[in-house]
């Protein structure tokens, strides 16, 4: 089968590799219908050291079940399924608390445990806990497939940012970052009833979509000027919630500077730093709460599928470029050059 392999920074190839096989009775084999390139895939695209073995890539998948292990009972051959970007048993205490990305029995794709999902076929461990079948929809329902794919990661990662920030009707929200996750956070905050949504981003094509999805203000400035713009909009108070969807230190520092006293900063994605200010001048002095983490999208999928199917939300609009799997290297380059917001991959 064809699969995406990264051999170092900027070196992405589509190669023929062995088809996946059932290894455990809890596994399933899924044929890819749609996959995509994630903004977090660009981190190794920028920094990965050269490797002769290469690293399989991808963690977002909408596909059709081809085969199941003997112990799998919740999905069957022919089901259209969403695969969350982390696999989990969905039954342990951690999963029942709603944090499947920390499941002690689970893991992540594109690791030594299991291959990445930018491929024609994938092995899904703990299939009963990980896969979610979409009732009444087939791969021929092409119009809805992109939005269903976003439930494997990008939309529900933005949703998780708003959920962890406890966004409530009438509140004010700042979203830092106009990437696909940031725009998803705008959509989620609007669905939760936020009254003022300030999107901090400077790419017009992206922020225009953010406005369609509920952003009431767009702030293109950064640094001191951007902070002052947010304060001006909010009468000097800042916003009740700040959803940080960039992952770099300047975005975090900007976040606590635009947060309202007593407010919440919620981070999602993959932060590219370990040390960050939490003392009197950053968080402590104004009673700010810092939250967020790897989005347990498995906790939210069932409740969101009906919203996609009835047209309440259309998060698949974050995909502005579609490519076949053979062109995935060009997709990485396009996203890296900001010529594409998010690339949808057909197989």
C-alpha positions as CSV (number, residue, x, y, z in Angstrom):
1,X,0.0,0.0,0.0
2,X,1.0,3.7,-0.3
3,X,2.0,5.5,2.9
4,X,3.5,8.8,3.9
5,X,7.1,8.6,5.3
6,X,9.1,11.5,6.6
7,X,12.9,11.1,6.4
8,X,13.9,14.5,7.8
9,X,13.0,18.2,7.8
10,X,11.4,19.0,4.5
11,X,11.8,15.4,3.2
12,X,8.4,13.7,2.8
13,X,7.8,10.8,0.5
14,X,4.9,8.5,-0.5
15,X,6.2,5.0,-0.6
16,X,5.0,1.4,-1.0
17,X,5.0,-0.4,2.3
18,X,3.6,-3.6,3.6
19,X,-0.2,-3.7,4.2
20,X,-1.1,-3.7,7.9
21,X,-2.4,-6.9,9.5
22,X,-4.3,-7.8,12.6
23,X,-1.9,-8.2,15.4
24,X,-4.2,-8.4,18.4
25,X,-7.8,-9.6,18.6
26,X,-8.8,-6.0,19.6
27,X,-7.4,-4.6,16.3
28,X,-9.3,-3.5,13.2
29,X,-8.0,-2.7,9.7
30,X,-9.5,0.4,8.1
31,X,-9.4,1.4,4.5
32,X,-8.8,5.2,4.2
33,X,-11.5,7.3,2.6
34,X,-10.2,10.7,3.7
35,X,-7.1,11.7,5.7
36,X,-5.3,15.0,5.9
37,X,-2.2,16.9,7.0
38,X,-2.2,18.5,10.4
39,X,-0.5,21.7,11.5
40,X,1.4,19.6,14.1
41,X,2.9,17.6,11.3
42,X,4.8,20.7,10.3
43,X,6.8,20.6,13.6
44,X,8.9,17.6,12.5
45,X,8.7,19.0,8.9
46,X,10.8,21.9,10.3
47,X,13.0,20.1,12.8
48,X,13.3,16.3,12.2
49,X,16.9,15.1,12.0
50,X,17.7,13.0,9.0
51,X,16.8,9.4,9.3
52,X,17.5,6.4,7.1
53,X,14.5,4.5,8.4
54,X,12.0,7.3,8.2
55,X,8.9,8.0,10.2
56,X,5.3,7.2,9.1
57,X,3.1,10.2,9.3
58,X,-0.6,11.1,10.0
59,X,-3.1,10.8,12.7
60,X,-6.5,11.9,11.2
61,X,-8.7,9.3,9.5
62,X,-12.2,8.7,8.1
63,X,-12.4,5.2,6.6
64,X,-14.2,1.9,6.1
65,X,-13.7,-1.1,8.2
66,X,-12.1,-3.9,6.2
67,X,-11.3,-6.5,8.9
68,X,-11.7,-6.9,12.6
69,X,-10.0,-9.0,15.2
70,X,-11.9,-11.7,17.0
71,X,-12.6,-9.6,20.1
72,X,-14.1,-6.5,18.2
73,X,-17.8,-6.1,18.7
74,X,-18.8,-2.5,18.2
75,X,-17.8,-2.0,14.5
76,X,-18.0,-4.4,11.6
77,X,-16.8,-4.8,8.0
78,X,-18.3,-2.1,5.8
79,X,-18.9,0.5,8.6
80,X,-17.8,4.1,7.9
81,X,-15.8,5.1,10.9
82,X,-14.0,8.0,12.5
83,X,-10.6,7.3,14.1
84,X,-9.6,9.8,16.8
85,X,-6.0,10.9,16.7
86,X,-5.3,8.8,19.8
87,X,-6.4,5.3,20.4
88,X,-7.9,4.2,23.8
89,X,-9.9,1.5,25.4
90,X,-12.7,4.1,26.3
91,X,-13.6,2.0,29.4
92,X,-10.8,2.7,32.0
93,X,-11.3,5.3,34.8
94,X,-9.3,7.9,32.8
95,X,-11.4,7.4,29.7
96,X,-14.6,7.5,31.7
97,X,-13.5,10.8,33.1
98,X,-13.3,12.1,29.6
99,X,-9.5,12.1,29.0
100,X,-9.0,9.4,26.4
101,X,-5.7,10.9,25.2
102,X,-4.2,9.9,28.6
103,X,-5.6,6.4,28.5
104,X,-3.0,4.2,30.2
105,X,-3.7,1.4,27.7
106,X,-3.8,3.6,24.7
107,X,-1.4,5.5,22.5
108,X,-0.8,7.7,19.5
109,X,-0.3,7.0,15.8
110,X,2.9,7.5,13.9
111,X,4.9,6.0,16.8
112,X,6.7,2.7,17.5
113,X,3.4,1.3,18.7
114,X,1.5,1.8,15.4
115,X,2.0,3.4,12.1
116,X,0.7,6.8,10.9
117,X,-2.7,7.2,9.2
118,X,-1.6,9.1,6.0
119,X,-1.8,5.8,4.2
120,X,-4.2,3.6,2.2
121,X,-4.9,1.2,5.0
122,X,-4.3,1.5,8.8
123,X,-4.3,-0.8,11.8
124,X,-6.4,0.6,14.6
125,X,-5.6,-0.8,18.1
126,X,-8.4,-1.1,20.7
127,X,-10.9,-0.7,17.9
128,X,-14.0,-1.1,20.2
129,X,-12.9,1.9,22.2
130,X,-11.3,4.0,19.5
131,X,-13.5,3.8,16.4
132,X,-16.9,5.5,16.1
133,X,-19.2,4.4,13.3
134,X,-21.2,7.0,11.5
135,X,-24.8,5.8,11.2
136,X,-26.5,6.1,7.8
137,X,-23.6,7.5,6.0
138,X,-21.4,5.9,3.3
139,X,-18.2,6.9,1.5
140,X,-20.4,8.0,-1.4
141,X,-21.8,10.9,0.7
142,X,-18.9,13.0,-0.3
143,X,-20.3,16.4,0.7
144,X,-20.3,15.5,4.4
145,X,-17.0,13.6,4.5
146,X,-14.6,16.5,5.2
147,X,-16.6,17.7,8.2
148,X,-16.8,14.1,9.6
149,X,-13.0,13.9,9.2
150,X,-12.5,17.0,11.3
151,X,-14.0,15.1,14.3
152,X,-10.9,12.9,14.3
153,X,-8.9,15.9,15.5
154,X,-9.0,19.5,14.2
155,X,-12.6,20.7,15.0
156,X,-12.8,18.9,18.3
157,X,-9.4,20.1,19.3
158,X,-10.7,23.6,18.9
159,X,-13.9,22.6,20.7
160,X,-11.7,21.1,23.6
161,X,-10.0,24.5,24.0
162,X,-13.4,26.2,24.5
163,X,-14.7,23.4,26.6
164,X,-11.8,23.5,29.0
165,X,-12.1,27.3,29.2
166,X,-15.7,26.8,30.3
167,X,-17.0,29.2,27.7
168,X,-20.5,30.2,28.6
169,X,-23.2,32.3,26.9
170,X,-22.5,36.0,27.0
171,X,-18.8,35.7,27.7
172,X,-15.9,37.3,25.8
173,X,-13.3,35.1,24.2
174,X,-10.0,35.7,22.5
175,X,-8.6,33.1,20.0
176,X,-4.9,33.3,19.4
177,X,-4.0,31.9,16.0
178,X,-5.9,31.7,12.7
179,X,-4.9,28.2,11.8
180,X,-7.3,25.4,11.4
181,X,-7.5,24.7,15.1
182,X,-7.9,28.4,15.9
183,X,-10.8,28.8,13.5
184,X,-12.3,25.6,14.9
185,X,-12.1,27.2,18.3
186,X,-14.0,30.3,17.0
187,X,-16.7,28.0,15.7
188,X,-16.9,26.1,19.0
189,X,-17.0,29.3,21.1
190,X,-19.8,30.6,19.0
191,X,-21.7,27.4,19.4
192,X,-21.3,27.8,23.2
193,X,-22.8,31.2,23.1
194,X,-19.9,33.6,23.4
195,X,-21.0,37.1,22.8
196,X,-17.6,38.7,21.9
197,X,-15.1,36.6,20.0
198,X,-11.8,38.3,19.1
199,X,-9.7,36.4,16.5
200,X,-6.0,37.3,16.6
201,X,-4.7,36.5,13.1
202,X,-3.4,38.3,10.1
203,X,-4.2,36.0,7.1
204,X,-7.3,37.6,5.5
205,X,-8.6,34.4,3.8
206,X,-8.5,32.6,7.2
207,X,-9.9,35.4,9.3
208,X,-12.8,35.9,6.8
209,X,-13.8,32.3,7.6
210,X,-13.4,33.1,11.3
211,X,-15.9,36.0,10.9
212,X,-18.3,33.7,9.1
213,X,-18.1,31.3,12.0
214,X,-18.7,33.9,14.7
215,X,-15.7,36.1,15.3
216,X,-16.9,39.6,16.1
217,X,-13.5,41.3,15.8
218,X,-10.2,40.5,14.0
219,X,-6.9,41.7,15.4
220,X,-4.1,41.5,12.9
221,X,-1.5,43.2,15.1
222,X,0.9,41.2,17.3
223,X,2.9,41.9,20.5
224,X,2.2,45.1,22.4
225,X,0.1,46.6,19.6
226,X,-2.1,43.5,19.4
227,X,-2.5,43.3,23.2
228,X,-3.6,46.9,23.2
229,X,-6.2,46.4,20.5
230,X,-7.8,43.6,22.5
231,X,-7.8,45.8,25.6
232,X,-9.4,48.6,23.7
233,X,-12.1,46.3,22.4
234,X,-12.9,45.1,25.9
235,X,-12.7,48.5,27.8
236,X,-9.3,47.6,29.2
237,X,-10.6,44.4,30.9
238,X,-9.4,41.6,28.5
239,X,-11.6,38.6,27.8
240,X,-13.1,35.9,30.1
241,X,-11.4,33.2,28.1
242,X,-8.3,33.0,25.9
243,X,-8.0,30.0,23.5
244,X,-4.3,29.6,22.5
245,X,-4.0,27.5,19.3
246,X,-0.4,28.3,18.2
247,X,1.9,26.5,20.6
248,X,4.8,28.9,20.7
249,X,5.9,31.1,23.7
250,X,5.0,34.5,22.2
251,X,1.4,33.2,21.8
252,X,1.3,32.1,25.4
253,X,2.7,35.5,26.6
254,X,0.2,37.3,24.5
255,X,-2.6,35.1,26.0
256,X,-2.0,36.0,29.6
257,X,-1.7,39.7,28.7
258,X,-5.2,39.8,27.1
259,X,-6.9,37.6,29.7
260,X,-9.4,39.2,32.0
261,X,-8.7,39.0,35.8
262,X,-10.1,35.7,37.0
263,X,-10.3,34.4,33.5
264,X,-9.0,31.2,31.8
265,X,-6.3,30.5,29.3
266,X,-6.8,27.2,27.5
267,X,-4.1,25.7,25.3
268,X,-4.4,23.0,22.7
269,X,-2.3,21.6,19.9
270,X,1.3,20.7,20.6
271,X,3.2,23.4,22.7
272,X,6.8,23.8,21.6
273,X,8.1,24.8,25.0
274,X,8.2,23.5,28.6
275,X,8.9,26.5,30.7
276,X,6.4,29.3,30.9
277,X,5.5,32.1,33.3
278,X,3.0,31.2,36.0
279,X,4.0,33.7,38.7
280,X,2.7,37.0,40.0
281,X,3.2,39.0,36.8
282,X,1.7,36.4,34.5
283,X,-1.0,34.2,36.1
284,X,-0.9,34.3,39.8
285,X,-1.4,38.0,40.4
286,X,-4.7,38.1,38.5
287,X,-6.1,34.8,39.5
288,X,-5.9,33.4,36.0
289,X,-6.5,29.7,35.4
290,X,-4.3,27.8,32.9
291,X,-5.8,24.7,31.4
292,X,-6.0,22.7,28.2
293,X,-4.1,19.7,26.8
294,X,-4.2,17.0,24.1
295,X,-7.9,17.0,23.1
296,X,-9.7,13.8,24.0
297,X,-11.8,14.0,20.9
298,X,-13.2,10.5,21.5
299,X,-15.2,12.1,24.4
300,X,-17.0,14.5,22.0
301,X,-17.5,12.6,18.7
302,X,-21.0,11.1,19.3
303,X,-22.5,14.3,20.4
304,X,-21.0,16.2,17.4
305,X,-21.9,13.8,14.6
306,X,-25.6,14.9,14.5
307,X,-24.5,18.6,14.3
308,X,-22.5,17.8,11.2
309,X,-25.2,15.6,9.6
310,X,-28.0,18.2,10.1
311,X,-25.8,21.1,8.9
312,X,-25.6,22.9,12.2
313,X,-21.9,23.2,11.7
314,X,-19.6,22.6,8.7
315,X,-16.1,22.4,10.1
316,X,-14.9,20.7,7.0
317,X,-14.6,24.2,5.5
318,X,-11.1,24.4,7.0
319,X,-9.9,22.3,4.1
320,X,-9.1,24.7,1.3
321,X,-6.9,22.3,-0.8
322,X,-7.6,18.7,-1.8
323,X,-4.9,16.4,-3.1
324,X,-4.6,12.6,-3.8
325,X,-2.3,10.7,-1.6
326,X,0.5,10.7,-4.3
327,X,0.7,14.5,-3.9
328,X,1.0,14.6,-0.1
329,X,4.6,15.9,-0.2
330,X,3.3,18.9,-2.1
331,X,0.6,19.3,0.5
332,X,3.2,19.6,3.2
333,X,5.0,22.2,1.2
334,X,1.8,24.2,0.6
335,X,0.9,24.3,4.3
336,X,4.4,25.2,5.3
337,X,4.4,28.1,2.8
338,X,0.9,29.1,4.1
339,X,-0.4,28.5,0.6
340,X,-2.9,26.1,2.1
341,X,-4.8,26.3,5.5
342,X,-5.3,22.6,5.7
343,X,-4.9,19.9,3.1
344,X,-7.5,17.2,2.6
345,X,-6.1,13.9,1.2
346,X,-8.2,11.5,-0.9
347,X,-7.3,7.9,-1.3
